[in-house]
Amino acid sequence: MAIDEDRLNEFIGRFAGDLGAVFHAATVLVGDRLGLYAAMGDGRPVTPADLATRTGCDERYLAEWLAAQAASGYAEYDAATQTFRLTEEQAFALTSPDNPLFAPGGMQVAASTIADVDLIADAMRTGDGVDWGSHNHDLFEGTDRFFKPNYIGNLVDAWLPALDGVVAELQTGARVADVGCGYGSSTIIMAKAFPNSRFVGSDPHGPSIEAARKTAAEAGVGRPLARPPTGPRPAVPRPGPPPPQPRRGRSAVPTTPTSRSTLVPTASVSATASVSATTGSSAAVPSTLTAP
């Protein structure tokens, strides 16, 4: 097989860039978790010793971390003073979870996919599904942190007004189901913006709902619904054999087919609609968060 050297070098260059990005992602997550970006958010130049004083972290490790940020374009380095700083743009994207872009949240989601390699590989091998709650915990928190800024910037001011008549209904008073609400950011934002309406967020992932309830309570809009009973899905009787056909010459006795239903508890969220979800083998109602 003949190898095209130019195409090989092109691929190696792409791989090297991807590899560097993966390695750098870990430093972003460390900086976010330890509050290093936040400590540099004022834009003032710092040495590793300065940052150690601000954060209580080890100076030697911080020197390596700061060098990695500068090399990747996530911080500026001044060789004359041997100091590092965040530009206004870098601080905007790296320090505040309420800005339209919060980069560490996206990195957290990306990191969760690496942690899930075994889970996804098994699913691809067997063809089985992957339960949402089986994913790495960083997926749930990272998803909220990455998308919440967009909700803050667009949900009330742009997305809802784009739907004909919806804002007027919400202002007057409506009952709204936020299905798959996760940590409840969208539910809480709408509840605060439209106090005459009632919003019910539901999600099959219990820990996400617990986080949502805590945040809603802190925001002054939380009113948890009573938890419905959960447990194994009730067995559904299999249909019996069809009734015998009447013999010729005898009157047919009308038969009424037995109705069948799968008993899945639901959480009512409006006068005309309800939502339910299954988790694993249980027909459990999704945990719910409600905001008046």
N, C-alpha and C positions, 0 to 999 in steps of 0.2 A: 504494500500500500504506500503510495507516494504522499508525503506530508507537504502541504503548502506552508512554507515557513512564515510567510507574511500573515496568513490566516491563523496560524498557531500563535504567533506573537500577539496578534489582536485579541485572541481568546485569553491568553495569559494576562494581558493587561486588564481585561475586564474582570478576570478572576481575582487579580491582586486588589483591584478596587473594591470588589465585593468583600473580600477577606478583611481588608482594612476597616470597612464599614461595620462588619460584624464585631470585630474586636473593639472598635470604638464605642459601639452601642453599650457595652458593659460599663465603660467609664462614664457614660451619660447617666446610666441608671444609678451608679454609685454616687455621682455628683448630686443627683436629685434626692436620693434617699438620705444622704448625710447633710443636705442643706447647703452644699458648697456653692452652687449657683446662686442661691438666695443670698448667701453671705457676700457675694460679689455683685449683687444686683444694683448697688449704688454707683457702679462704674468707676470707683476709685481704684487706682493701681494697688496691687498687693504683692508681697513676696510670699513664699511658702510659710515663712514664720508668721507673717501678718494673718494669713488665712488660718493657720493653726490656732492663733489667739482667738480669732472670731468664732471658730467652730469647735475647738477642743479636740481636733483630730491630730494625727501624728504628722510632724513637719516633713519627714523624709518621704512618706507616702504622698503627701500633698505636692511635693516637688515633681514627682513623676506624673501625678494626675494633671497638674497644671501644664506641664510640657506636652502631654497628650492632647489637651484641649487646644493649645496653641497650634500644634502640628496639624490638627484636623479642622482648624478654622472655627472652633467653638469659643475661642478667646483670643485676645490680642497680646503679643509679647513685645516689650520694649527692651531691646538688647542693651541700650545705654544705661538704663536703670535696673535692668534685670527684674522687671516687674510684669505682672499679668493683670489684665482687666477685661471686663465684658463691655462691648459697645452697647449703645442703647438698643440696637436691633437684636443683638444676642440676648441681652437681659429680657427683652420683651418676650422672646420665644421660649426662654429657658427657666424663667423664675416665677411666672404668675399663671396659675391654672385657670384664671378667669379671662385671659386674653384670647382673641380669636384663634391664635395658634399656640398650643402648648406642646412643644416637641417631646419632652420626657414621657408624656402619656402614650404617644405613638411608639416610642422605643419600648415601653413596657408591654404593649400589645405584641410587638415583634418578638420580644424576648420570650413571651409565653409560647410562641409557636415552636421555638427551639426546645423548650422544656417539654413540649407535647410530642416530640418526635416518636417515641416508643408507642404512644397512644395512637397516633395517626398511622404508623407503620402496621400495627396490629389490625387496625380497621381496614386498611387497604388489602392486607393479606387475607382476611377472613370475609370481607364484605359486610361486616357488622356496622351498625351505626355508632356514632360517638355521642353520648349524652352530653348536653351542654354543661352540666355540673361537673363532668369529669375533667374538664380542661384545667390547666394550671391557673392558680388564683390570680396571677398577674393579668390574665385576659380580662377578667371582670372589672378589676380596678382600673386597668389601663384603658379599657374601652370607655369607661365613664370619664376619665381624666382627659382623654383625647377628644371626645365628642362634645363634652359639656361646654367648652368655649364656643363652639358653633351654635349650640342651643341658646346660649346667652346672647350671642350677637344676632341671631337670625330667627329664632322660633317665633317670638311674639311680634317682632318688627317687620319680618319679611315673609316667612313661610305661612303662618296662619292667615295673614291678610291676602295671600294669593289664592285662598279658597273662598269662593263666592259665599257670602252670607255667614261664614263661620264666626268671625269676630263679633258680629252683632248678636249671634246666639249666645256666645260665651259671655258677653257683657250683660245680657238679660238674665241668663241663668240656664245652664245645660248640665247634663250628666255625661261625663267623658270617660272612656276606657283607654288607658295608655298600656297597651299590651306589649309585654317584653320590655318593661320599664327599667330593668337593671337596677342601678343605684338610685333611681328616681329623680335624676336631675331634670329631665323634661317635665315630669309630673309636677314637681315643686315649682318650677319656673312658671308654668301655666296657672297653678293654683294661686300664686302670689299676684299674677297679672290680672286674673279674673276671679275676684273673691265671691261673686254671685254664683259661680258654677261649682260643681262637685267633680273631682277628678279621682279616679281609682286606677292605680298602677298595679299591674300583676306581672309576675315573672316566675318561671319554674325553678329558679335558683334561690333557695332559701337564704343563704348568706348575703346575697345581693339585696334581698328585701329587708333583712335586718339592718344593713347599712343604710338603705333608703329610709327606713322608719326613724333611725337615729338622726339623719340629716333633716328630715321633715320636721321632727320635733324641735330641733335647734332653730329651724326657720320659722317655727310657729304655725305650721300648717298641717302637721301630722295628726291623723285620727285613725289609728289602725282598726281594720275590720276584725271581727272575731274570726279566729282560725276555724275553718271547717274541718270536719273529721277527715283523717287521712288513713291510708292503709291499703292492703291489697285490693285490687279490683274485684268486685263481686263476680262470681262465675255466672256466665250467661248460659242458660239451658240450650242445648242443641235442639233444633227442630226435630220432631218425631217423624215417623214415616207418613206419607200422605194418606188421607182417609180412603178407605176402600170405595171403589166405584160401585154405585147401585147396580144390581143385576137387572137385566131387561125384564120388564113386566112388574117391577116393584117400584113403589113411590120413592123418590129420592128425598132423603132427610137433609135439609140444608145444614151445612156446617159453617161455623164461624171460626176463621183462622185466629190462632192465638197471637196476640201482638208480642213482639220481641223488642227489648231495648237494652242497651248497655248502660248500667247505672253509673254515671260519672257525675259526681257532685260538681256544681258550677257556682261561680260567684256572680251574682247579678250585678250588672254595672249600669243598666239603664232600663227604662220601662219596657223596651222591646228587644233587648239583646243581652246575651250573657257570654262569658268567656270561660274556657277551661283549658287545662293542659295536663299532659301526663309526664311523669318523671320516672324513668326506668320502667319497672313493671307495675308501678302503682298508679292508680287513677286519681292522683291527688290534685286538688284544686291548687292552682298556683298561689303562692303566698301573695297577699295583697297589701297595698298601701293606699290609704284613702286620704284625700285632702278636701275639706269642705269648700 
